[in-house]
Amino acid sequence: MGAVLFLSLVAAAAVLALLWGVRALWARLTGRPVVPWAMRMDPRSGWSTVYRSTARWTAQAPSTQRGAEAATVHDITDVVPREIR
């Protein structure tokens, strides 16, 4: 099982190397610069996405569910508090 996994990973790496070589050869034949494959990711964009989603969940929701009354934490009446052991 381990040998099959290893050989499949080697085959995948060989296919990627072949594709990269064909791409580099084509770039040289056409006179274009060989641009490396890069994952363009900015860590700050991930933080801003999380920050924006947090703002969305903490924003005050319009009170359309109960008419004029807004649902608040104090509206919960069916919970009985227990003592901590």
MDTraj code that builds the backbone (N, CA, C; nanometers):
import mdtraj as md
import numpy as np

residues = "MET GLY ALA VAL LEU PHE LEU SER LEU VAL ALA ALA ALA ALA VAL LEU ALA LEU LEU TRP GLY VAL ARG ALA LEU TRP ALA ARG LEU THR GLY ARG PRO VAL VAL PRO TRP ALA MET ARG MET ASP PRO ARG SER GLY TRP SER THR VAL TYR ARG SER THR ALA ARG TRP THR ALA GLN ALA PRO SER THR GLN ARG GLY ALA GLU ALA ALA THR VAL HIS ASP ILE THR ASP VAL VAL PRO ARG GLU ILE ARG".split()
xyz = np.array([
    [0.0816, -0.1178, 0.0000],
    [0.0000, 0.0000, 0.0000],
    [0.0872, 0.1260, 0.0000],
    [0.1924, 0.1224, 0.0811],
    [0.2826, 0.2373, 0.0859],
    [0.3552, 0.2578, -0.0450],
    [0.3944, 0.1474, -0.1109],
    [0.4643, 0.1574, -0.2389],
    [0.3727, 0.2162, -0.3465],
    [0.2453, 0.1789, -0.3429],
    [0.1504, 0.2334, -0.4406],
    [0.1340, 0.3832, -0.4198],
    [0.1234, 0.4263, -0.2947],
    [0.1130, 0.5687, -0.2651],
    [0.2383, 0.6427, -0.3100],
    [0.3552, 0.5856, -0.2795],
    [0.4807, 0.6492, -0.3192],
    [0.4920, 0.6595, -0.4708],
    [0.4597, 0.5530, -0.5405],
    [0.4692, 0.5550, -0.6865],
    [0.3683, 0.6516, -0.7489],
    [0.2502, 0.6628, -0.6896],
    [0.1528, 0.7579, -0.7441],
    [0.1991, 0.9017, -0.7214],
    [0.2622, 0.9291, -0.6075],
    [0.3168, 1.0625, -0.5844],
    [0.4322, 1.0936, -0.6794],
    [0.5170, 0.9946, -0.7039],
    [0.6269, 1.0124, -0.7994],
    [0.5712, 1.0369, -0.9396],
    [0.4672, 0.9639, -0.9778],
    [0.4060, 0.9826, -1.1101],
    [0.3443, 1.1211, -1.1216],
    [0.2780, 1.1683, -1.0164],
    [0.2190, 1.3024, -1.0196],
    [0.3279, 1.4090, -1.0309],
    [0.4373, 1.3915, -0.9572],
    [0.5481, 1.4863, -0.9657],
    [0.6110, 1.4838, -1.1048],
    [0.6209, 1.3652, -1.1660],
    [0.6768, 1.3544, -1.3010],
    [0.5876, 1.4246, -1.4034],
    [0.4570, 1.4110, -1.3876],
    [0.3653, 1.4784, -1.4796],
    [0.3770, 1.6294, -1.4651],
    [0.3850, 1.6779, -1.3417],
    [0.4017, 1.8220, -1.3205],
    [0.5344, 1.8727, -1.3767],
    [0.6402, 1.7942, -1.3586],
    [0.7708, 1.8330, -1.4138],
    [0.7667, 1.8354, -1.5658],
    [0.6981, 1.7399, -1.6251],
    [0.6845, 1.7370, -1.7703],
    [0.6068, 1.8592, -1.8201],
    [0.4981, 1.8911, -1.7530],
    [0.4205, 2.0095, -1.7916],
    [0.5029, 2.1372, -1.7773],
    [0.5785, 2.1468, -1.6676],
    [0.6610, 2.2641, -1.6474],
    [0.7692, 2.2740, -1.7554],
    [0.8281, 2.1612, -1.7923],
    [0.9305, 2.1611, -1.8971],
    [0.8731, 2.2008, -2.0325],
    [0.7561, 2.1493, -2.0663],
    [0.6923, 2.1870, -2.1940],
    [0.6590, 2.3354, -2.1940],
    [0.6128, 2.3849, -2.0815],
    [0.5797, 2.5280, -2.0705],
    [0.7052, 2.6140, -2.0857],
    [0.8141, 2.5738, -2.0236],
    [0.9395, 2.6489, -2.0346],
    [0.9937, 2.6436, -2.1774],
    [0.9841, 2.5277, -2.2415],
    [1.0294, 2.5144, -2.3795],
    [0.9468, 2.6023, -2.4722],
    [0.8157, 2.6035, -2.4538],
    [0.7286, 2.6868, -2.5360],
    [0.7597, 2.8354, -2.5158],
    [0.7900, 2.8743, -2.3917],
    [0.8241, 3.0139, -2.3649],
    [0.9547, 3.0511, -2.4347],
    [1.0507, 2.9617, -2.4349],
    [1.1775, 2.9911, -2.5035],
    [1.1593, 2.9980, -2.6550],
    [1.0767, 2.9080, -2.7098],
    [1.0541, 2.9097, -2.8548],
    [0.9814, 3.0347, -2.9008],
    [0.8918, 3.0849, -2.8191],
    [0.8163, 3.2051, -2.8569],
    [0.8851, 3.3329, -2.8132],
    [0.9952, 3.3237, -2.7394],
    [1.0707, 3.4416, -2.6995],
    [1.0154, 3.5127, -2.5774],
    [0.9278, 3.4490, -2.5067],
    [0.8710, 3.5096, -2.3862],
    [0.9522, 3.4658, -2.2643],
    [0.9505, 3.5463, -2.1585],
    [1.0219, 3.5042, -2.0365],
    [0.9465, 3.3904, -1.9674],
    [1.0230, 3.3051, -1.9032],
    [0.9637, 3.1936, -1.8298],
    [0.9209, 3.2464, -1.6934],
    [0.7913, 3.2530, -1.6727],
    [0.7370, 3.3025, -1.5464],
    [0.7108, 3.1828, -1.4559],
    [0.7640, 3.1837, -1.3346],
    [0.7427, 3.0685, -1.2466],
    [0.5980, 3.0599, -1.2000],
    [0.5563, 2.9366, -1.1744],
    [0.4241, 2.9173, -1.1166],
    [0.4333, 2.9586, -0.9703],
    [0.3454, 3.0444, -0.9309],
    [0.3476, 3.0917, -0.7924],
    [0.2050, 3.1019, -0.7416],
    [0.1908, 3.0734, -0.6153],
    [0.0610, 3.0881, -0.5527],
    [0.0539, 3.2289, -0.4973],
    [-0.0245, 3.3106, -0.5599],
    [-0.0344, 3.4503, -0.5183],
    [-0.1355, 3.4618, -0.4052],
    [-0.0833, 3.4705, -0.2839],
    [-0.1698, 3.4787, -0.1675],
    [-0.1097, 3.5764, -0.0691],
    [-0.1924, 3.6648, -0.0212],
    [-0.1485, 3.7627, 0.0765],
    [-0.2097, 3.7260, 0.2117],
    [-0.1299, 3.7037, 0.3149],
    [-0.1862, 3.6669, 0.4452],
    [-0.2798, 3.7735, 0.5011],
    [-0.2562, 3.8991, 0.4636],
    [-0.3429, 4.0057, 0.5138],
    [-0.4839, 3.9954, 0.4593],
    [-0.4996, 3.9395, 0.3384],
    [-0.6337, 3.9273, 0.2823],
    [-0.7153, 3.8252, 0.3614],
    [-0.6528, 3.7214, 0.4113],
    [-0.7239, 3.6250, 0.4944],
    [-0.7712, 3.6880, 0.6240],
    [-0.6886, 3.7708, 0.6841],
    [-0.7274, 3.8374, 0.8075],
    [-0.8439, 3.9324, 0.7831],
    [-0.8392, 4.0079, 0.6745],
    [-0.9483, 4.1019, 0.6480],
    [-1.0778, 4.0283, 0.6177],
    [-1.0707, 3.9103, 0.5555],
    [-1.1912, 3.8314, 0.5298],
    [-1.2540, 3.7871, 0.6616],
    [-1.1722, 3.7389, 0.7538],
    [-1.2232, 3.6964, 0.8834],
    [-1.2789, 3.8158, 0.9596],
    [-1.2107, 3.9279, 0.9540],
    [-1.2549, 4.0468, 1.0265],
    [-1.3892, 4.0958, 0.9731],
    [-1.4056, 4.0936, 0.8391],
    [-1.5328, 4.1375, 0.7807],
    [-1.6450, 4.0412, 0.8157],
    [-1.6184, 3.9099, 0.8161],
    [-1.7244, 3.8147, 0.8477],
    [-1.7645, 3.8263, 0.9941],
    [-1.6698, 3.8572, 1.0832],
    [-1.7025, 3.8768, 1.2234],
    [-1.7918, 3.9980, 1.2407],
    [-1.7626, 4.1040, 1.1670],
    [-1.8456, 4.2240, 1.1751],
    [-1.9867, 4.1944, 1.1284],
    [-2.0009, 4.1079, 1.0317],
    [-2.1340, 4.0744, 0.9814],
    [-2.2138, 4.0009, 1.0875],
    [-2.1504, 3.9097, 1.1615],
    [-2.2234, 3.8312, 1.2605],
    [-2.2511, 3.9086, 1.3875],
    [-2.1712, 4.0098, 1.4177],
    [-2.1934, 4.0851, 1.5406],
    [-2.2791, 4.2079, 1.5192],
    [-2.3148, 4.2374, 1.3959],
    [-2.3978, 4.3548, 1.3682],
    [-2.5392, 4.3316, 1.4207],
    [-2.6074, 4.4396, 1.4530],
    [-2.7442, 4.4305, 1.5012],
    [-2.8363, 4.3930, 1.3865],
    [-2.9156, 4.2898, 1.4062],
    [-3.0097, 4.2443, 1.3039],
    [-3.1385, 4.3247, 1.3154],
    [-3.2055, 4.3498, 1.2038],
    [-3.3328, 4.4207, 1.2121],
    [-3.4372, 4.3345, 1.2826],
    [-3.5290, 4.3986, 1.3506],
    [-3.6286, 4.3249, 1.4295],
    [-3.7504, 4.2931, 1.3443],
    [-3.7334, 4.2050, 1.2477],
    [-3.8436, 4.1675, 1.1594],
    [-3.9080, 4.0371, 1.2022],
    [-3.8452, 3.9637, 1.2933],
    [-3.8988, 3.8338, 1.3305],
    [-4.0149, 3.8459, 1.4283],
    [-4.0139, 3.9458, 1.5158],
    [-4.1158, 3.9554, 1.6194],
    [-4.1946, 4.0854, 1.6093],
    [-4.1950, 4.1468, 1.4981],
    [-4.2678, 4.2724, 1.4853],
    [-4.1901, 4.3851, 1.5484],
    [-4.2494, 4.4511, 1.6466],
    [-4.1858, 4.5668, 1.7096],
    [-4.0817, 4.5254, 1.8125],
    [-4.0953, 4.4054, 1.8687],
    [-4.0004, 4.3600, 1.9701],
    [-3.8738, 4.3046, 1.9047],
    [-3.7618, 4.3382, 1.9613],
    [-3.6356, 4.2831, 1.9129],
    [-3.5975, 4.1652, 2.0020],
    [-3.5491, 4.0590, 1.9409],
    [-3.5069, 3.9423, 2.0186],
    [-3.3771, 3.9755, 2.0900],
    [-3.3775, 3.9645, 2.2199],
    [-3.2575, 3.9909, 2.2982],
    [-3.2247, 3.8682, 2.3809],
    [-3.1153, 3.8753, 2.4515],
    [-3.0736, 3.7648, 2.5362],
    [-3.1718, 3.7474, 2.6510],
    [-3.2358, 3.8535, 2.6957],
    [-3.3267, 3.8482, 2.8088],
    [-3.4586, 3.7799, 2.7754],
    [-3.4870, 3.7533, 2.6471],
    [-3.6121, 3.6893, 2.6076],
    [-3.6121, 3.5395, 2.6337],
    [-3.4984, 3.4815, 2.6672],
    [-3.4906, 3.3370, 2.6882],
    [-3.5436, 3.3064, 2.8276],
    [-3.6540, 3.2292, 2.8337],
    [-3.7159, 3.2010, 2.9632],
    [-3.7249, 3.0524, 2.9947],
    [-3.6940, 2.9648, 2.9002],
    [-3.7116, 2.8220, 2.9233],
    [-3.5850, 2.7513, 2.9704],
    [-3.4846, 2.8253, 3.0123],
    [-3.3596, 2.7661, 3.0584],
    [-3.3530, 2.7788, 3.2091],
    [-3.3275, 2.6672, 3.2753],
    [-3.3151, 2.6680, 3.4208],
    [-3.1673, 2.6578, 3.4549],
    [-3.1116, 2.7570, 3.5238],
    [-2.9685, 2.7507, 3.5564],
    [-2.9430, 2.6450, 3.6634],
    [-2.8315, 2.5738, 3.6476],
    [-2.7904, 2.4736, 3.7460],
    [-2.6670, 2.5234, 3.8208],
    [-2.6494, 2.4718, 3.9379],
    [-2.5323, 2.5095, 4.0153],
    [-2.4101, 2.4316, 3.9657],
    [-2.2971, 2.4962, 3.9728],
    [-2.1723, 2.4350, 3.9302],
    [-2.1219, 2.3456, 4.0417],
    [-2.0837, 2.2240, 4.0074],
    [-2.0355, 2.1286, 4.1097],
    [-1.8911, 2.1508, 4.1429],
])
top = md.Topology()
chain = top.add_chain()
for i, resn in enumerate(residues, 1):
    res = top.add_residue(resn, chain, resSeq=i)
    for name in ("N", "CA", "C"):
        top.add_atom(name, md.element.get_by_symbol(name[0]), res)
traj = md.Trajectory(xyz[None], top)
